[in-house]
């Protein structure tokens, strides 16, 4: 009887899961399909899902009009550069909060998280003026710094949660064997926390790759990533939906592929502790 009850429940949860997954994935699928339409078919009503004239002219025009490779390289540099810089700051910070906590540690963590609730437009003007005066406008270095700062609270929180599950006795044993603080972090803590660090890296890369507000306001042409590449297809004359869809597909395809191949590691790092 228990098995008979559990089977319909399992099927129901499976159906709900597939429904939510398809609902989330449909806009991406529709964008990809629209990228193969002509401009007339892209705005036709009612829209056609499969039966239309398939064409690659949008991708050809996107490639001829914009330097996709340059924008792609900029996105890679910004995403992975900010992730690497963030790890150099987040790992020691999370180590200190996890293994040497004070009565203010939770307050600091909550304060860090609260900075993510502030509207970015509220600090746009001072940051823009600061970047202008320091020569960081439209520079990859400036965007790496900004992406590091806006994602640092999440990185610290994730690593802190993961480090907290590591027994402190292991680190104490390393100290008794003569390990310095740097060796303790590099040779003892980091190898044990690889799943948590990997999931933190993947999430930060995705967040940096998809960031549009700061990239559109702090770049012009030299350091523009793929988010600016997409925005360039919005003009005063209107939106060219087919070309915009082609640009969007080219922009999201790399991060979708990365997420697909690393989904198991990402879920494992986000849902499990350090000690299995």
C-alpha positions in Angstrom: 0.0 0.0 0.0 2.8 2.4 0.9 4.4 1.7 -2.5 1.2 2.3 -4.3 0.8 5.7 -2.5 4.4 6.7 -3.1 4.3 6.0 -6.8 1.6 8.5 -7.8 3.3 11.0 -5.5 6.6 10.5 -7.3 4.9 10.8 -10.7 3.2 14.0 -9.6 6.5 15.5 -8.4 8.2 14.4 -11.6 5.4 16.0 -13.7 5.6 19.3 -11.6 9.4 19.3 -12.0 9.3 18.8 -15.8 6.6 21.5 -16.1 8.6 24.1 -14.2 11.8 23.2 -16.1 10.0 23.5 -19.5 8.4 26.8 -18.4 11.8 28.2 -17.5 13.5 26.9 -20.7 10.8 28.0 -23.1 11.9 31.6 -23.4 15.4 30.4 -24.3 14.0 28.0 -26.9 11.8 30.6 -28.4 14.6 33.1 -28.7 16.7 30.4 -30.5 13.9 29.6 -32.9 13.2 33.3 -33.6 16.8 33.8 -34.5 16.3 31.6 -37.6 13.3 33.6 -38.8 13.1 36.7 -41.1 12.2 40.0 -39.4 8.7 39.7 -40.9 8.1 36.2 -39.5 9.6 37.2 -36.1 6.8 39.7 -35.5 4.0 37.8 -37.2 0.8 37.2 -35.3 0.0 34.5 -34.6 3.6 33.3 -34.4 4.8 30.2 -36.1 6.7 27.7 -34.0 8.3 25.4 -36.6 6.7 26.0 -40.0 8.5 29.0 -41.3 11.4 29.9 -43.7 14.5 28.9 -41.7 17.4 31.2 -42.5 20.9 32.0 -41.2 21.0 35.5 -42.5 20.5 37.0 -39.0 23.7 35.2 -37.8 25.6 36.3 -40.8 24.5 40.0 -40.4 25.3 39.9 -36.6 28.8 38.6 -37.4 29.4 41.2 -40.1 28.0 44.1 -38.0 29.7 43.3 -34.7 33.0 41.8 -33.5 31.5 38.8 -31.6 34.9 37.3 -30.8 36.0 40.5 -29.1 32.9 40.8 -27.0 33.2 37.1 -26.1 36.8 37.5 -25.0 35.8 40.5 -22.9 33.1 38.4 -21.2 35.6 35.6 -20.4 38.2 38.0 -19.0 35.6 39.8 -16.8 33.9 36.7 -15.6 36.9 34.6 -14.8 39.1 37.6 -13.7 36.5 38.7 -11.2 36.1 35.1 -10.0 39.8 34.7 -9.4 40.1 38.0 -7.6 37.0 37.3 -5.6 38.4 33.9 -4.4 41.6 35.6 -3.2 39.5 37.7 -0.9 36.6 35.4 -0.1 38.6 32.3 1.0 40.5 34.1 3.8 37.4 36.0 4.8 35.3 32.9 5.0 38.1 31.0 6.8 38.3 33.8 9.5 34.5 33.8 10.0 34.2 30.0 10.1 37.1 29.1 12.3 37.8 32.3 14.3 34.3 33.7 14.8 33.5 36.6 17.1 30.2 37.8 18.5 29.9 40.2 15.6 30.5 37.6 12.8 26.8 37.0 12.1 26.2 40.8 12.0 29.1 41.2 9.5 27.6 38.4 7.3 24.2 40.0 7.4 25.6 43.4 6.6 27.5 41.9 3.6 24.4 40.3 2.4 22.3 43.4 2.8 24.6 45.3 0.3 23.0 43.0 -2.4 19.6 44.6 -1.6 20.7 48.1 -2.5 19.6 49.2 -6.0 22.7 49.6 -8.2 21.4 52.8 -9.7 21.7 54.4 -6.2 25.5 54.2 -6.4 25.9 54.6 -10.2 26.8 58.3 -10.2 29.6 58.1 -7.6 31.1 55.0 -9.1 30.9 56.5 -12.6 32.7 59.6 -11.4 35.3 57.6 -9.6 36.0 55.5 -12.6 36.2 58.6 -14.8 38.7 60.2 -12.6 40.9 57.1 -12.3 40.8 56.2 -15.9 38.9 52.9 -15.5 35.9 53.8 -17.7 35.6 51.3 -20.6 38.5 49.3 -19.2 38.4 45.5 -18.4 40.2 46.2 -15.1 37.4 48.4 -13.9 34.7 45.9 -14.8 36.7 43.1 -13.1 36.8 45.2 -9.9 33.1 46.0 -10.1 32.1 42.4 -10.7 34.3 41.3 -7.8 32.7 43.7 -5.4 29.1 43.1 -6.3 29.5 39.3 -6.1 31.8 39.1 -3.1 29.1 38.9 -0.5 27.6 35.8 -2.2 31.1 34.2 -2.5 31.9 34.8 1.2 28.5 33.4 2.3 28.8 30.2 0.2 32.3 29.5 1.3 31.6 30.3 4.9 28.6 27.9 4.9 30.9 25.2 3.4 33.9 25.8 5.6 31.7 25.7 8.7 31.1 22.0 8.1 34.8 21.1 8.1 36.0 19.9 11.5 38.3 22.4 13.2 40.3 19.5 14.6 41.8 18.9 11.2 43.2 22.4 11.0 44.4 22.2 14.6 46.3 19.0 13.7 47.9 20.8 10.7 49.0 23.6 13.0 50.5 21.1 15.5 52.5 19.6 12.6 54.0 23.0 12.0 51.7 24.3 9.2 51.7 28.1 8.8 48.4 29.9 8.2 49.1 30.1 4.4 49.9 26.4 4.2 46.8 25.6 6.3 44.5 27.3 3.9 46.3 26.2 0.7 47.2 22.6 1.5 44.5 21.5 4.1 41.4 23.7 3.8 41.3 24.2 0.0 41.5 20.6 -1.0 38.8 19.6 1.4 36.5 22.4 0.1 37.0 21.8 -3.6 33.2 21.0 -4.2 32.2 24.2 -2.4 34.8 26.3 -4.1 33.9 24.9 -7.5 30.2 25.7 -7.1 31.1 29.2 -5.9 33.3 29.7 -9.0 30.6 28.5 -11.3 27.9 30.6 -9.8 30.1 33.7 -9.8 31.0 33.2 -13.5 27.3 32.9 -14.4 26.4 36.0 -12.4 29.3 38.0 -13.9 28.5 36.8 -17.4 24.9 37.8 -17.2 25.5 41.2 -15.5 24.1 44.0 -17.7 23.6 47.1 -15.6 27.2 47.9 -14.9 28.6 46.7 -18.2 26.2 49.0 -20.1 26.9 52.0 -18.0 30.7 51.7 -17.5 31.7 50.6 -21.0 31.5 52.0 -24.6 33.3 49.8 -27.0 36.8 48.8 -25.8 35.7 46.6 -22.8 32.1 45.9 -23.9 31.1 42.2 -23.1 28.4 40.2 -24.6 25.6 41.9 -22.7 26.5 45.2 -24.4 26.7 43.2 -27.7 23.0 42.3 -27.2 22.0 45.8 -26.3 23.6 47.2 -29.5 20.6 45.7 -31.5 18.2 48.0 -29.8 18.1 51.2 -31.8 15.9 54.4 -32.1 14.4 52.9 -35.2 13.0 50.0 -33.1 13.9 46.4 -32.2 14.9 44.0 -34.8 13.6 40.9 -33.1 15.2 38.3 -35.4 18.7 39.9 -35.2 18.3 40.6 -31.5 17.4 36.9 -31.0 20.5 35.8 -32.9 22.7 38.1 -30.9 21.1 36.8 -27.6 21.5 33.2 -28.7 25.2 33.7 -29.4 25.6 35.5 -26.1 23.9 32.9 -23.9 25.1 29.8 -25.7 28.6 29.6 -24.1 27.3 30.0 -20.5 24.5 27.5 -21.2 27.0 24.9 -22.4 29.1 25.6 -19.3 26.1 25.2 -17.0 25.0 22.0 -18.7 28.3 20.2 -18.3 28.9 21.5 -14.8 25.4 21.2 -13.4 26.2 18.1 -11.3 29.2 19.8 -9.6 27.1 23.0 -9.1 24.2 21.2 -7.5 26.5 19.0 -5.4 28.4 22.0 -4.0 25.2 23.9 -3.3 23.4 21.1 -1.5 26.0 19.1 0.4 28.3 19.9 3.2 32.1 19.5 3.3 32.1 16.2 5.3 30.3 13.3 3.6 
